[in-house]
Amino acid sequence: MADTKHHHQRSHHSEKTKANLSNRLNRIEGQIRGIKGLIEKDAYCDDVLNQIASVQSALNGVGKLLLEEHLRSCVVEKIQEGDLGVINELLTTVNKLMK
């Protein structure tokens, strides 16, 4: 069962951060379409696998940026408010990211 406890909460990213994340995700979306095209064209498997590795790296970059923003804003605020449950939430999320 998915944790829906915090789904109603909203982040407060700067417009610059949102634009950065959106641009990165748009590039990743294009890369995914490219991989699909390679597969449809029976491209050499190693070429496809290298593109998949590139997408995974790009997604990791998005995750790192978002994690940094989350730590600097949401997590700090919750700790300052006395909500130490955010630490367990963060550890769970980091474990998911590192799978």
N, C-alpha and C positions, 0 to 999 in steps of 0.2 A: 504494500500500500504506500503510495507516495505521500510525502510530508506536505500538507497544504497549509500548515500553520502560518507561514510567512508569505503566502502568495498575494495577500491583499496589500502588503507593504510595497512602497514605491522607492526607487532610488532617486537620487538627485544629482545626476551627472551634469557636468557643464556641457554647453553646446559643442565646445571643442572636442570633448571626450566622446560625445554621442556621434559627432561627425567622423571621428577617427574610427570608432568601432563600426559604424555603418559602412565606411569606405573599405575597411578590411573585410567585412562580411560580404560586401558586393564582389570583391575580388575572389574570395573563396567560392562564392556562388558560381562565378564564371569558371573557376578551375574545376568545379564539380561537373558543370556542363561539358567542359573539355574532356574530362575523364570519360563521361558517358559517350561522347563522340568517338573517342579512341577505341572504346570497347565495341561500339557499333561498326567501326571500320576495321575490326580485327587487328588492331595495332599490336605490336610486339609487347608481350606481357611485361618485360622489364621496364619499358617506357611507361606503361600504365602504372606499375608499382611505384616508380619514381615520382609520378604526378600525385599519387595517393600520399606518399611520404611528404610531399610539398604541402598538400592540403592539411595534413595532420599537424605539421609544423606551424602553419599559418593559424590554425584553430588554437594551438597551444599559445601562440602570441596573443590572440584575443582573450583567452582565458587568463593569462598572466596580467594583462592590462586591467581587465575587469576585477581580478582578485586584488590587485594593488589599490584600485579605486575603492573597492569595498572595505579593505582594511583601513584606509586613511579616512573614510567618512562614516559609513554605517556602523562598523565594528567599534570604532573609537566612541561614537555617540552612544551606542548601547552600553558600553562599559561605563562611560561617564554617568549614565542614567542608573547604573547599578544592575543592569541586565547581564549577568555573567553567563547566562545560557547561550549567548551568542558565540562563546568559545567552542562549545560542543557542536553547535550548528556549523561553525567554520571548519572544525576538524573533520566533520562528516563530509563537507563539500570538498575539502582538499584531498581527502582519501578518494573521492569519486574522480577528481581531476587527475589523480596520479595513477589510475588503473591502467 
